[in-house]
């Protein structure tokens, strides 16, 4: 199943960044990427996400990403297909997410860049707060 997740994530590369969107080629944010990959792999919508702010730096919403992802993902291990939750700046809780697509590579949606595949550098690796997994197919 990890090969399906990796292929689905890579299909989003080049999609522009759009807050709360999840439309391949038209726009998505980091959670929208997870939604789009879920749709591609399972053929259904994931559990509904509540509204969330564009500014993840807002301390009043610090736990939202972990709670949202935790609603439909399980604990996982580092490797292709894994969902990575990242702390950003001085934040203790995760505020960004991406999907591992290979050894030291991940796909994520970033403001001003859109969906990109990049290196999981030491800088990114030290920000990993949690590793999750898409549920296995029944």
C-alpha positions as CSV (number, residue, x, y, z in Angstrom):
1,X,0.0,0.0,0.0
2,X,2.9,2.4,0.6
3,X,3.6,2.4,-3.2
4,X,0.0,3.6,-3.8
5,X,0.4,6.4,-1.2
6,X,3.8,7.5,-2.6
7,X,2.4,7.6,-6.2
8,X,-0.7,9.5,-5.1
9,X,1.4,12.0,-3.1
10,X,3.8,12.6,-6.0
11,X,0.8,13.2,-8.4
12,X,0.2,16.4,-6.4
13,X,3.6,17.9,-7.0
14,X,3.1,21.2,-8.8
15,X,-0.3,21.8,-7.3
16,X,-0.6,25.5,-6.1
17,X,-0.9,26.2,-2.4
18,X,-4.5,27.1,-1.4
19,X,-5.7,27.2,2.2
20,X,-8.4,24.5,3.0
21,X,-8.4,23.3,-0.6
22,X,-7.9,19.7,-1.7
23,X,-8.2,19.7,-5.5
24,X,-5.4,18.1,-7.6
25,X,-3.8,20.6,-9.9
26,X,-6.0,23.5,-8.6
27,X,-4.9,23.9,-5.0
28,X,-4.3,22.4,-1.6
29,X,-2.7,23.0,1.8
30,X,-0.8,20.4,3.8
31,X,-4.0,18.8,5.1
32,X,-5.6,19.0,1.7
33,X,-2.7,16.9,0.4
34,X,-3.6,14.2,3.0
35,X,-7.2,14.5,1.9
36,X,-6.3,14.1,-1.7
37,X,-4.1,11.1,-1.1
38,X,-6.8,9.5,1.0
39,X,-9.3,9.9,-1.9
40,X,-6.8,8.4,-4.4
41,X,-6.0,5.4,-2.2
42,X,-9.4,4.6,-0.7
43,X,-11.8,6.1,-3.3
44,X,-13.8,7.8,-0.5
45,X,-13.7,11.0,1.5
46,X,-11.8,10.9,4.8
47,X,-13.7,11.8,8.0
48,X,-14.7,15.4,7.8
49,X,-12.2,18.0,9.0
50,X,-13.4,20.9,11.1
51,X,-12.6,24.5,10.1
52,X,-9.0,25.5,10.8
53,X,-7.1,28.7,10.4
54,X,-4.6,29.5,7.8
55,X,-2.2,30.9,10.4
56,X,-0.9,27.8,12.3
57,X,1.2,30.2,14.3
58,X,-1.9,31.2,16.3
59,X,-1.3,29.6,19.7
60,X,-5.0,29.1,20.3
61,X,-5.0,26.5,17.5
62,X,-1.8,24.8,18.4
63,X,-3.2,21.3,18.8
64,X,-5.5,21.3,15.8
65,X,-3.2,19.6,13.2
66,X,-2.4,16.7,15.5
67,X,-6.0,16.3,16.5
68,X,-7.2,16.5,12.9
69,X,-4.7,14.0,11.6
70,X,-5.2,11.8,14.6
71,X,-8.9,11.4,13.8
72,X,-8.2,9.3,10.7
73,X,-4.5,8.2,10.9
74,X,-2.8,5.7,13.2
75,X,0.7,5.7,14.8
76,X,3.2,4.7,12.2
77,X,6.9,4.2,11.4
78,X,9.3,6.3,9.4
79,X,9.3,5.1,5.8
80,X,7.7,5.5,2.4
81,X,4.0,6.4,2.8
82,X,4.4,7.6,6.4
83,X,2.7,10.9,7.3
84,X,5.0,13.3,9.1
85,X,3.8,16.0,11.5
86,X,6.3,18.8,11.9
87,X,6.8,21.4,14.6
88,X,7.4,24.8,13.1
89,X,9.6,27.5,14.7
90,X,9.3,27.4,18.5
91,X,6.0,25.5,18.5
92,X,5.9,22.5,20.7
93,X,3.0,20.9,18.8
94,X,2.9,20.1,15.1
95,X,1.7,22.7,12.7
96,X,2.7,21.2,9.3
97,X,2.5,17.8,7.6
98,X,3.9,15.9,4.7
99,X,4.2,12.4,3.3
100,X,7.4,10.4,3.0
101,X,8.0,9.2,-0.6
102,X,11.4,7.6,-0.3
103,X,14.5,7.4,1.8
104,X,15.1,11.0,3.0
105,X,12.4,12.5,0.6
106,X,8.9,13.9,1.4
107,X,6.1,15.7,-0.4
108,X,4.3,18.6,1.3
109,X,2.3,21.7,0.5
110,X,4.1,24.9,1.3
111,X,2.9,28.5,1.1
112,X,4.3,30.3,-2.0
113,X,5.7,27.1,-3.3
114,X,2.7,24.8,-3.6
115,X,3.2,21.1,-3.4
116,X,6.8,20.1,-3.7
117,X,9.0,17.1,-3.2
118,X,12.0,17.8,-1.0
119,X,14.8,16.3,1.0
120,X,14.1,15.4,4.6
121,X,17.2,17.3,5.8
122,X,18.5,17.4,9.3
123,X,16.6,20.6,9.8
124,X,13.3,19.0,8.8
125,X,14.1,15.7,10.6
126,X,14.6,17.5,13.9
127,X,11.1,19.1,13.6
128,X,9.3,15.7,13.2
129,X,6.9,15.6,16.1
130,X,4.9,12.5,15.2
131,X,4.9,9.8,12.5
132,X,1.5,8.5,11.4
133,X,0.2,6.0,8.9
134,X,-2.8,5.7,6.6
135,X,-4.9,2.7,7.7
136,X,-4.4,-0.5,5.9
137,X,-6.9,-1.5,3.3
138,X,-9.5,-4.0,4.6
